[in-house]
Amino acid sequence: MKLVGIVGSNADFSHNRLLLQYIAKEFSTLFDLEILEIKDIPLFNQSRDQTQSVPIQNMARKIMQADGVIIATPEHNHTVPAGLKSVIEWLSFKIHPLENKPVMIVGSSYYDQGTSRAQLHLRQILDSPGVNAIVMPGNEFLLGNVKDAFDDNGNLKDEGTRNFLGSTLQKFVQFIEVISKLDGAQPKDMPEDLHAKGKIATTIEDVDMAADDWVEQASAKVDAVKGDTYVELDRGVLTVDQIDAFLKSMPMELTYADSNNQFLYYNHNAEADEMFAKRQLGQVGNPLANCHPPQAYKNVEWVIQQLRSGKQDVVRVHVPTHGPDKFVVHNYQAIHDDDGNYMGINEYILDFKPIVDWYLKQTGQQLAGAPQADAVSGASEKAAGPAAPAADAVSGASEKAAAPTAAPATPPVSKPTAVKPDAVSGASENGLS
């Protein structure tokens, strides 16, 4: 069973952190507990939405994937600390990872009563609309006089306290199992709206996303600049025409989908039939759901979830179906603003074989495992060359993508990293358009 424990204090040293560390160590045979910190989460400010920032998305993802949550709260002025309250505000503003999630509350304090009033307050907060957690009733664990509660090894000294904590945690595990059976709940990722039904600050409203002339309609709606109008960039001043020509000149296919999962741009430097991902002019402006067949939605969601949550900064997919004479990689790179908020995906597709061939010719090197010339006859030592990787039984793709060691971890079998081209757009099934 997978649980997460949230340290309700942002202090450098916290007895509540120590309590969670003890629980993780002492009860590792009962469940796996991952401890999450709140000190990197910004103070809640509705006017400066940071829901898409990596720290918040990462915490939300881990809560969603867990079977249950243990929150260890201190007590400040008869209530929970401001930092913990702020985190719960973020987790109930636009995202709701605690909804229907089994939660157990524990806490430690310098005084005899432990954190009784803070725990009561926290129960009310977790039960409020927008949070809707399922808090285990009763079974309060209130650790008082905490300065004397732990030995030098971080273990609870009192046997009675240890036994009571153990029995409470046993009940929480049973509570999770009951809740799971009642609603069929399963740990999951943050859902992705591939139909882009929401809106963000840059969404152009009142224009049909599926319209073939979305670019023209959207441009007219916002009075978009074009031609020789100058645009000030971070380190440069270019005209719109120069920016367009610059992007078209890139020796790769570039695509941008925003954080609302709307396909906004591709560098139209070739016709669809000549592209690795066969973009159509009318696709621009569409929600991502319109750019992929329904059977590919899970793979598309998985890629976005990795990037939005910050679990991976880039997802790479080797697509061997483009032919044996090409080394084609589909790359999905997370885009963030200066505050770390997720802005969408930069997808770039590149056949890097010409670059590899040029480099080998310039340096006189060769790829590891390449056939060697026969000193007598000039024939290769192994006529057939190195064995090709076995085909993936599910997708027909190589079992091991040709990615560098820094590439992201391979996803589960149900979400293969390399798949057949998308029947609609030509992109990989777990790729984006």
N, C-alpha and C positions, 0 to 999 in steps of 0.2 A: 504494500500500500504506500502511495506517495503523498506526503503532506508537505505543506510549507508553513514555516513559522515566521511571523512578522514581529520584529523587535520594535516595540512601541516607543522607543527613545532614540533620539539622534545624538546622544552624548557619546563621547569617546569611550567611556567606561560605563557599563550599565549592568546592574544585577539582573535585569530582565533578559538581557542578552545571555548572561551567564546561565540563567535558568533554562533558556531554550537550548543552549549548547549542552547542558547536562541531560536534557530530555533526548536530544539527538543521539548522544553517546550511550546513555543507559538503556534506552528502549529501541535500539537499532534492529532488534529481532522482531519487534512488533510492527514497525513502519520505518520508512526512509523519510527523514525530515530535512528539508533544505531551508536554511535560515536566510530571510530577506531583510535588508536594512532599509530604513526610511530616510537616512541622512542625505541621500543624493536626490531626493524628490523635492522639486521646487515648491514654495508656498503656494497654496491654491489662490488663483486670481482669475475669475471668470472673464475679465476683460482681456487677459493675455493667455489665451487658450494654449496649453502645452500638453494636451492629451496625446498628441502624436509624438512627443519626445521619447527618446529611447528608454530612459529610466522608468517612465510610467508605463509604456507599452510592454517593457520587459517584465515588470512586476505583474501586470495584468495577465500576460500570457502564462506565467508560471502559476498564478492562482487558478486560471482556467483549466490548466492541465493537471492540477492536483486533485486528489480525492477529497481533501479537507484542509482546513486552515486552523492554526493555533496562533492566537494573538496574545503576546505578553505585554501588558500595559502597566506603566507606573501610575501613580496618582499625584497629580499636580493641582493644588487648590480644590480638592474634592472632586476632580474630574480627570479626564484623559489629557495627555499632553497636546499642545497645539499642533505639533508636528504630525502626530498620529491622526488627529481629526482632519488635518489638511490632506493627508494621503487618502483617507476615506472619501473626502470631497472629490478628489480627482477620479477615484474608482466608482463614482456614482454620478458623474457629470454627463459625459457622453458615452462612456463605456461602463459596463456593469458586470465585471468578472465575479463579484461576490454573490450575485443573484443565484438563489437556490443552492448555495455552497455551504456544506456543514462547517460550522465554526465553533471552536472551543476557546474560552477566555481563561487566561491565567494571569497572575501578576504578583509582584513582590514590592515590599515597602519597608522603610526603616521602622515603622510603628506596628503596634500589636494587631491592628485591624487589617493589616495587609492593604489591598487595593479595593476594598469592598465597594466604596462609593464610585470609584472610577469604573469598576467592572459593571455596576448597575447602569451607569450612564452609557457605557459602550454597548451594552445589550440594546438599549433604546435606539442608539444610533444605527446599529446593524439591522434593526428591525424596521427602519424607516423606509418610505417609498424611494426607489432609486437604488437602494442598497440591497434590501430584501434577502439578506443572508439567513440561513437557518441555524440559529444559535442553540447549542445543546443546553437544555434547561437544567437548573440545579447544578449539583456537582461542582461548586465553586472551589477553585484552588487559590487560596489567599496565603501567600508566604509573607509572614510578618517578621520583624526583627532581622531583616535579611543580611545585615552586616555580619551577623554571627552564624548565619545559616549554612555557609559553605566552608569546606576545608581548603587547604592550600592547593589541592588537585581539582578544585571546582566541583566536588561532590557534596550532596546534601548530607549533613552530619546526622540528623535525627532519623532514626529508623521508622518511627511512626509517620513522619512527613513523607519519607520515600515510599512507604507502602500505600499511603493515601493517594499520592500522585500517580502511582502505578495503577491503582484501581480506577482512578478517574480517567486515565488515558485508555484503559481497557474498555471502559464504557463508551468513550468517544469513538473508538474503532467500531464498536457494535452499532453506535448511533449512525455512523457513516454508512454502514452496510444496510441498515434499515431504510435510511433516506434513499439510497441508491435503488433499492427494490421498489420503493413506493413510486418514484417518478422515472425510473429507468435511466437515471442520470449517469453519464459517462464523462470522464475527463475529456476536455476538448480544447481546441485552439480558439482564439478570438475569431468570430465569424467575419467574413469579408463580403461586402455588398458589391458583387461583380456587376450589378445592374446600375450602379451609381445613382441610386435614388435620393441620396442625401445631397448636400451641397457644401462647398468650402468657400473661402473668401474670394477665390479666383474663378468660381463657377459662373459661366455666362448663362443666365437664366432666360426663360421664355424662348429658347431655341431648341427644337427637337434634336436630341442627340443622335438619332438614327437618320437624320436627313442627309441625303447624298451631298448637298451643298452646304453642309454645316459650317465649313470654313468661311464661305462667303456671307452666310447669314450672321454668324457670330462676329465677324469683322465689322459688318455694318452696325450691329447692335452696340458694340463698344467703341465704334469709331477708331478702329485699329490703324496705326500708322503703317506706311509702306513706302517702297521706292527709295528715294535718296534722303529720307528723314533720318537724322542722326539719333543714335541711341547711346546713352552713357552706360557703360558696363563697369564691372568692378575695377578692372585695369585696362581700360580701352574705350575708344569712341569710334563706333562704326555705323554706317548706314544700314538700314534694313536689308537692302540689296546685298551689301557686303556680308552681313551675317548669314543670309540665305545661301550665298555662293560659298562661303566658308564651310558651312555645314554640309552642303552637297558635295564638296570636294573631299570630305573625309572618306578614306578607303575602307569603309565599313557601313553597315546599315544601322542607323540610329533611330530609336523610337522613344517617345516620352509619354508615360501614363501618369496622371497626377495622383494625389493621395485619396481622391474620391473614386479612383479606379475608372477614370475616363481617359480614353485614348486621344491625346491632343496633337501629336506631331510625329511625322517621320521625314527623314531627309530624302526627298524624292529625286534620287540620282539614277534610277533605272526603272524600266517597266516591270510590272509585277512578275511576268514569266522569267525575268532575268535575276530575280532576287531570291535569296535563301529563304526569307520569310516573305511570302508573296502579298505585300500590302496593296490594298485597293484604295483609290482616291476617296471613295465614298465612306471608307471606314473611319476616317479622322473625325473625331467628335463623338464616336460611339462609346457606350459603356463597354467594358472588357468582355462582358457576357456575350455581346453581339459578335465578338471577334474570335470566339472559340466555340466548338460544339459542346453541348452539355456534358458529355462524357469526360471532357478535359477540365471541368470546373474545379474538381478537387485538387488537381495538380497546380492549376493557376493560383488557387487560394493558398496552397502550401508555400509557393514561392513568395507571394506577397506577405504572408504571415511571418516568414523568416526575416524579411527585410524591414517590415514595419516595426516589428518587435525589437529589432537590433540583435537578434540571435545570430544573424549572419549579415555582413555588409555587402556581400556579393554571392550570387548563386551562379554557378557555371554548368552548362550542359553541353556535352560532346554529342553532336548529331552526325553519326557516320553515314546516314542515308543520303547525304549530299554527294557521295561518291568517294572511291578509294584514292582519287588524285587530289583530295582536298582535306585540310585540317580545319574543320569548321566548329567554332565554339559559340554558343549563344550565352551571352553574359547579361545578368540582371543586377544592376548596381543601385543601391539605395541612394536617394537624394535627400539631403537635409538642409535646412536653413541655418543661419548663423547661431540660432538658439538650440539647435539639435532636433528641431521638429521634423518629422518625416514629411517630405514633399512629393514623393512618388518614386518612379523607377526610370532609370536610364537603361534601356536595353540596347546593347550593341552586339552586332553579329559580324564575325570576322573569319575569313579563311586566312590563317596565318602561315600556310605552307609556303607561299612565295617568299615571305620574310625569312622563314627557316632555311629555305633553299639558298637564298641570297647570302645569308650569314655563313652557312656551311661552305659555300664556294669562296667567300672572302677569306675565311679563316683556315680553310683546308681541313676542317673537322668533319666528323660524321656522327650521326645519331647512334646512341648505344644500341647494340643489337642489329645494326645494319649489316648486310652481307659483305664479307671481305673478298677482295679480288684474289683469284688463284694465281700464285706466283709463276706457275708454269704455263697454264693455258689462258689465264685472264678471266676464266669463268668464275662465277661466285662459288664460294665453298658450299653454300646451300642454295641450290637452284631455286627452290620455292621461297626462300627468304624466311624471316621469322614468322611463326604462326600467328595468324590473326586472332584477336580475342573472340571468344565464343559469343554467339548472339544471345541476347536476352530473350528468354522464352515468352516474356510478356509483350515487350515492345519491339523486338527485333534489333534493339540497339546493343552496343558493346556492353559487356558485363561491367567493365571498369572504364569509366570515362578517362580520356587522356588529359587529365588536369594536373597542375602542379601540386606539390604537397600542401601548399597553403590553401588549396581549394576547399570549399565547404564540405562538411561531412555528408555522406550519401544518405538521403532520406529513407524512410521505411519502404519496404517492398511495395506497399500499396500506393506509394507516391514515387515512382521511378524517376531517376534524374535524367535519363536519356530515353526518348520515346519517338514514335513515328511522327512524321510531319503532320501538322494540323490539316485536316481535309478542307477546311474553309479558308484559312489564311496562309497556310504553308509554314506557320511557326510550329515549334515543338508543342506537344500536347500539354506539357507543364510550363510552357513559355507564356509570354504575354504578347499582345498585339496592340 
